[in-house]
């Protein structure tokens, strides 16, 4: 009996998840089924993730955004992680990755899965290091045990760095920044100290069997991705990509869904070539990119340097963008960083969808522009990507309710407001008329990620609270600026 979305799609079945995805994307269910059947799109949906509201990742659908969350040895417990999860979902994350490396990994993972309406991803090699203490002491048996446990817990997709091979490591010797992937560096150390091939590669078919049983989606990790512009598009990166293409075909042969992770730091002029190369080598598997960062000179602003690259990557066909926060390279992000990172990446994803002429994608822009010209301040706030931030910015200088009807803001004031001047001139000339083709968002063909408000998911299957070891946790509900 087919178990995975891929197997069922190949068998001609339109699943409940495909029906839900079609509704959210405003597409025909048969279109969704065909995209999944050919591996051009994936629906990460573990059988055990009961609270999930299904979504789809593929270049023919709206561009998706992932938010990385997770604790470290020095920061954040279960409650803090649930708050980050809630913030990420509220501000528009389509998936979240729990990259925890600190304490209470199982409890945090379980809490995130139970409270998340979006797919949850993990990187099992992190838990393996925690368990083994020394990366060189990780065994094949331990890796498979952890992967099976996380699959049983309900993880929807896992980053598996199976493309880092022994023969690839010498290709990194002359890099400026070496191996910057945590998973890639751990496996490189394991290979060098044990003198054997990457166990995730040698045991890949066994991992496929586990994934097929639970319908876990592969996110094939780019362990040799470039960590600076100087290392972009080098031999190591592309040698690993060829292996990822091989593994993509193996996973599909086992009926397992697969997407492929993409590079980190890439000059702007190389991004399109990187996307097109991945699509060719990996037979159109969805491309999931981190950034890419288009310059290395802006620590503290890398949500901006990477959003520029992310827009270009999505325009070229990348299906999902992994957000970068202002803390990238500097520290573990908090709730405020999650919010800022998601804003940057929702902008990048939406801008790419508009550029790619996705049905209805620009309707949101048109509706806000109409509200702006009409000085309908409250509608501007309501239509904003981050309504609270937009209203707070306005109210810092013009807080009174009377200014919600004003035909100016504090940037230009009354005398120099260009839209007021234009309206007055057109009224005097008798040319001012009401907008005859006002955008109706209720009838827009856009996918729901391209309509306000962001972060709308079916949360009916989520628990109101969760009890762990006798302690009750409830996600934070406030989203206003501190």
C-alpha positions in Angstrom: 0.0 0.0 0.0 1.5 3.4 -1.0 2.5 5.4 2.1 4.1 8.6 0.9 2.6 11.6 -0.9 4.9 10.8 -3.8 3.8 7.1 -4.0 0.2 8.0 -3.8 0.5 10.8 -6.4 2.2 8.3 -8.8 -0.7 6.0 -8.2 -3.1 8.7 -9.4 -4.5 9.5 -5.9 -5.4 13.0 -4.9 -4.8 12.9 -1.1 -6.4 15.2 1.5 -3.1 17.0 1.8 -3.1 17.7 -1.9 -6.7 19.0 -1.7 -5.7 21.3 1.1 -2.6 22.5 -0.8 -4.7 23.2 -3.9 -7.1 25.3 -1.9 -4.3 27.3 -0.4 -2.5 27.8 -3.7 -5.7 28.4 -5.7 -4.7 25.6 -8.1 -6.4 22.5 -9.4 -5.9 19.4 -7.2 -4.8 17.5 -10.3 -2.1 20.1 -11.0 -0.8 19.5 -7.4 -0.8 15.8 -7.8 1.1 15.9 -11.1 3.8 18.1 -9.6 4.3 15.8 -6.6 4.2 12.7 -8.8 7.1 14.0 -11.0 9.1 15.2 -7.9 8.9 18.8 -9.0 7.2 19.7 -5.8 7.0 18.2 -2.3 4.4 18.2 0.5 6.3 17.6 3.8 3.7 15.9 5.9 4.8 13.2 8.4 2.0 10.8 9.2 2.6 11.6 12.9 2.3 15.4 12.7 -1.3 15.7 13.7 -1.4 19.5 14.0 -0.1 20.1 10.5 -1.8 22.3 7.9 -0.3 21.0 4.7 1.7 23.2 2.3 3.7 22.6 -0.9 7.2 23.5 -2.0 7.9 23.8 -5.8 8.9 26.3 -8.4 5.4 26.3 -10.0 3.8 27.4 -6.7 4.2 30.5 -4.5 7.7 30.9 -3.0 7.9 29.6 0.5 10.0 30.8 3.5 11.6 28.8 6.2 12.5 30.1 9.7 15.3 28.5 11.7 14.7 28.3 15.4 16.3 26.3 18.2 18.3 26.6 21.4 22.0 26.4 22.2 24.0 25.4 25.2 23.8 28.9 26.6 20.3 30.1 25.6 16.6 29.3 25.5 14.5 26.6 27.0 11.2 25.0 25.9 9.0 28.1 26.7 11.4 30.4 24.8 11.4 28.0 21.8 7.6 27.8 21.7 7.6 31.6 21.7 10.0 31.7 18.8 7.8 29.1 17.0 4.7 31.2 17.6 6.4 34.4 16.4 7.7 32.6 13.3 4.3 31.3 12.3 2.5 34.5 13.1 4.9 36.5 10.8 4.5 34.2 7.9 6.9 31.2 8.1 5.8 28.4 5.9 8.1 25.9 7.6 10.3 26.0 10.7 13.6 24.1 11.3 14.4 23.2 14.9 18.2 23.5 15.0 18.5 23.0 18.7 21.9 22.0 20.0 21.5 22.6 23.7 19.6 20.7 26.4 16.2 19.0 26.2 16.3 18.2 22.5 13.6 15.6 22.6 11.2 17.7 24.7 11.7 20.8 22.6 11.2 18.9 19.4 8.1 17.2 20.7 6.7 20.6 21.9 7.4 22.2 18.5 5.7 19.5 16.5 2.6 19.4 18.7 2.3 23.3 18.5 3.2 23.8 14.9 0.7 24.0 12.0 3.6 24.2 9.6 6.1 21.5 8.7 9.0 21.0 11.1 12.5 20.1 9.9 15.5 19.0 11.8 19.2 18.1 11.3 19.7 14.7 13.0 23.5 14.9 13.0 23.3 17.6 15.7 21.7 15.2 18.1 24.2 12.5 17.2 27.0 14.8 18.2 25.3 15.6 21.5 24.9 11.9 22.2 28.3 10.8 21.1 30.2 13.8 22.6 33.0 13.4 20.0 31.9 13.6 16.3 34.5 10.8 15.5 32.6 8.5 17.9 29.3 8.7 16.0 28.3 5.2 14.7 26.1 4.2 11.8 23.7 2.6 14.3 23.4 5.8 16.4 22.6 7.8 13.3 19.9 5.4 12.1 18.5 5.2 15.7 18.2 9.0 15.9 16.7 9.4 12.4 14.1 6.8 13.1 13.2 8.3 16.5 12.8 11.8 15.0 10.7 10.4 12.2 8.5 8.6 14.8 8.1 11.9 16.7 6.6 13.5 13.6 9.4 15.5 12.0 8.3 16.4 8.4 11.7 16.8 6.8 15.3 16.3 7.7 18.5 17.8 6.5 20.8 14.9 5.6 24.3 15.8 4.6 24.8 12.6 2.5 26.6 14.4 -0.3 29.8 15.2 1.6 32.2 12.5 0.4 35.7 11.6 1.3 37.0 12.5 -2.2 35.4 16.0 -1.9 37.3 17.1 1.1 40.7 17.9 -0.6 38.7 20.3 -2.8 38.1 22.6 0.2 41.8 23.0 1.2 42.3 26.3 -0.6 39.1 27.9 0.5 39.1 31.2 2.4 36.6 30.0 4.9 36.8 26.2 4.6 33.7 24.2 5.5 31.1 26.4 7.1 28.1 24.0 7.3 27.9 22.6 10.8 26.8 19.3 9.5 29.4 19.3 6.8 32.2 20.1 9.2 31.1 17.3 11.6 31.0 14.7 8.8 34.3 15.9 7.4 35.9 15.4 10.8 34.3 11.9 11.1 35.6 10.9 7.7 39.1 12.1 8.4 39.4 10.6 11.8 37.8 7.2 10.9 39.2 6.9 7.4 35.9 5.8 6.0 33.2 7.1 3.7 30.4 9.3 5.0 28.0 7.0 6.9 24.9 9.1 5.7 26.0 8.2 2.2 26.7 4.5 2.8 23.5 4.1 4.7 21.3 6.3 2.5 19.0 3.5 1.3 18.3 2.4 4.9 17.5 6.1 5.6 15.1 6.0 2.6 13.3 3.0 4.1 12.8 4.9 7.4 11.6 8.0 5.5 9.2 6.1 3.3 7.5 4.5 6.4 6.8 7.9 8.0 6.6 10.0 4.8 9.6 12.2 5.9 10.9 14.4 3.1 14.6 14.6 2.4 16.2 18.0 2.5 19.6 17.1 1.0 22.1 19.3 2.8 24.8 21.3 1.1 27.6 20.5 3.6 30.2 22.0 1.3 28.4 25.2 0.5 30.5 28.4 0.2 30.9 30.5 3.3 32.1 33.6 1.5 32.0 35.1 -2.0 35.5 34.0 -2.8 34.5 30.3 -2.4 31.3 30.5 -4.4 30.8 28.1 -7.4 34.0 26.2 -6.7 34.9 22.6 -7.4 33.9 21.4 -3.9 30.4 22.9 -4.1 29.7 21.5 -7.5 31.2 18.1 -6.8 28.8 17.7 -3.9 25.9 18.9 -6.1 26.6 16.1 -8.5 26.3 13.6 -5.6 23.1 15.3 -4.5 21.7 14.7 -7.9 22.5 11.0 -7.6 20.9 10.9 -4.2 17.8 12.6 -5.4 17.2 9.9 -7.9 17.8 7.2 -5.3 15.3 8.7 -2.9 12.7 9.0 -5.6 13.3 5.3 -6.5 12.3 4.5 -2.9 9.1 6.6 -3.2 10.5 9.4 -0.9 10.0 13.1 -1.5 13.2 15.1 -1.8 14.3 18.8 -2.0 17.8 20.0 -2.3 19.5 22.7 -0.3 21.5 25.5 -1.9 24.5 27.8 -1.4 25.1 30.4 1.2 27.3 33.2 -0.1 27.1 33.8 -3.8 27.9 37.0 -5.8 24.7 38.4 -7.4 25.8 37.7 -10.9 26.3 33.9 -10.2 22.9 33.2 -8.5 20.9 32.4 -11.7 23.6 30.0 -12.9 23.6 28.3 -9.6 19.8 27.8 -9.6 19.7 26.6 -13.2 22.6 24.2 -12.5 20.8 22.6 -9.5 17.6 22.2 -11.5 19.4 20.4 -14.2 21.6 18.2 -12.0 18.8 17.3 -9.6 16.1 16.7 -12.2 14.0 19.6 -11.1 13.8 18.8 -7.4 12.7 21.8 -5.4 15.6 24.1 -4.5 15.8 25.4 -0.9 18.4 28.2 -0.6 19.9 29.9 2.4 20.0 33.5 1.2 22.3 33.6 -0.7 24.3 36.5 0.8 25.5 38.7 -2.0 28.2 40.5 0.0 30.2 39.7 3.1 30.7 43.2 4.6 27.5 43.7 6.6 27.4 41.7 9.9 24.3 42.8 11.7 22.5 43.4 8.4 22.7 40.0 6.8 18.9 39.8 6.7 19.3 42.5 4.0 22.4 41.2 2.2 20.8 37.7 1.9 17.2 38.9 1.0 18.7 40.6 -2.1 20.1 37.2 -3.1 17.0 35.3 -2.1 14.9 37.5 -4.4 17.1 36.7 -7.3 17.2 33.0 -6.5 13.4 32.8 -6.2 13.0 34.7 -9.5 15.3 32.2 -11.1 13.3 29.2 -9.8 14.3 28.5 -6.1 11.2 27.1 -4.4 11.9 27.9 -0.8 14.0 30.5 1.0 15.6 29.9 4.3 15.6 33.2 6.2 18.6 34.9 7.6 18.3 37.1 10.6 20.3 40.2 11.6 22.1 38.0 14.1 23.6 35.7 11.4 27.3 35.1 12.0 27.0 37.0 15.4 24.6 35.2 17.8 21.5 33.1 18.3 18.4 35.0 17.2 15.7 36.0 19.6 12.0 36.8 18.9 12.8 40.2 17.5 15.4 38.8 15.1 12.9 36.1 14.0 10.4 38.9 13.2 12.9 41.0 11.3 14.3 38.0 9.4 10.8 36.9 8.3 9.8 40.4 7.2 12.9 40.5 4.9 12.2 37.1 3.5 8.5 37.5 3.0 9.3 40.6 1.0 11.9 38.7 -1.0 9.4 35.8 -1.7 6.6 38.1 -2.6 8.8 40.3 -4.9 9.9 37.2 -6.7 6.3 35.9 -7.1 5.3 39.3 -8.6 8.3 39.3 -10.9 7.5 35.7 -12.0 3.9 36.8 -12.7 2.3 34.3 -10.4 -1.5 34.6 -10.7 -2.8 37.5 -8.5 0.5 38.0 -6.7 0.5 41.8 -7.4 -3.1 42.3 -6.2 -1.9 42.9 -2.7 0.5 45.6 -3.9 -2.3 47.3 -5.9 -4.7 47.3 -3.0 -2.2 48.9 -0.7 -1.3 51.5 -3.3 -4.9 52.4 -3.7 -5.3 52.8 0.1 -2.1 55.0 0.2 -3.4 57.3 -2.5 -6.7 57.7 -0.8 -5.0 58.4 2.6 -6.9 55.5 4.1 -4.4 55.0 6.9 -6.2 52.2 8.7 -6.5 50.2 5.5 -2.8 50.8 4.8 -1.9 49.4 8.3 -4.3 46.4 7.8 -2.8 45.6 4.4 0.9 46.0 5.5 3.1 42.9 5.7 3.6 43.7 9.4 0.6 45.8 10.5 1.8 46.5 14.0 5.2 47.8 12.7 3.6 50.0 10.1 1.1 51.7 12.5 3.8 52.1 15.2 6.1 53.9 12.6 3.3 56.2 11.7 2.1 56.9 15.2 5.6 57.8 16.5 5.2 61.3 15.1 1.4 61.5 14.5 -0.2 59.5 17.2 -3.6 61.1 17.5 -6.8 59.6 16.0 -7.4 62.8 14.0 -4.3 62.0 12.0 -5.8 58.7 10.8 -7.9 60.9 8.4 -5.1 63.3 7.6 -4.0 63.8 4.0 -0.3 63.8 4.9 2.2 62.1 7.0 5.2 63.6 9.0 7.7 62.8 6.2 6.4 65.6 3.9 3.9 67.4 6.1 0.8 69.2 4.8 2.5 71.7 2.4 4.8 69.3 0.6 2.7 66.1 0.4 2.9 65.1 -3.3 -0.2 63.0 -3.4 -2.3 65.8 -1.7 -0.9 68.3 -4.2 -1.7 66.0 -7.1 -5.2 65.3 -5.9 -5.9 69.0 -5.3 -4.7 69.9 -8.8 -6.8 67.1 -10.4 -9.8 68.2 -8.4 -9.4 71.8 -9.6 -9.1 70.6 -13.2 -12.1 68.4 -12.8 -10.0 65.3 -13.6 -10.2 63.7 -10.1 -12.4 60.6 -10.1 -12.8 57.6 -7.9 -10.8 54.5 -8.7 -13.0 52.5 -11.0 -11.0 49.3 -10.9 -10.4 49.0 -7.2 -8.7 45.8 -6.3 -10.9 43.2 -4.7 -8.6 40.9 -2.7 -11.5 38.6 -1.8 -11.7 37.5 -5.4 -8.0 37.5 -6.1 -6.6 34.3 -7.7 -3.4 34.7 -5.6 -2.1 31.9 -3.3 -2.8 32.6 0.4 0.9 33.5 1.0 0.4 36.4 -1.4 -2.6 37.9 0.4 -2.8 39.6 3.7 -2.6 38.8 6.5 0.5 36.6 6.4 0.8 33.7 8.9 -2.7 32.4 8.4 -2.9 28.6 9.0 -5.5 26.2 10.2 -4.7 25.9 13.9 -7.8 23.9 14.9 -5.7 20.8 15.6 -3.2 22.6 17.8 -3.4 22.1 21.6 -4.1 25.2 23.6 -1.3 24.2 25.9 1.2 21.4 26.4 2.4 19.7 29.6 6.0 18.4 29.8 7.4 16.9 33.0 4.5 18.4 35.0 5.1 21.9 33.6 2.4 23.5 31.3 3.6 25.7 28.4 1.5 28.0 26.3 2.8 30.0 23.3 3.1 33.7 23.8 0.2 35.6 22.1 1.5 39.2 22.0 3.2 40.5 18.8 3.4 44.2 19.4 6.8 45.9 19.4 8.5 45.9 22.8 
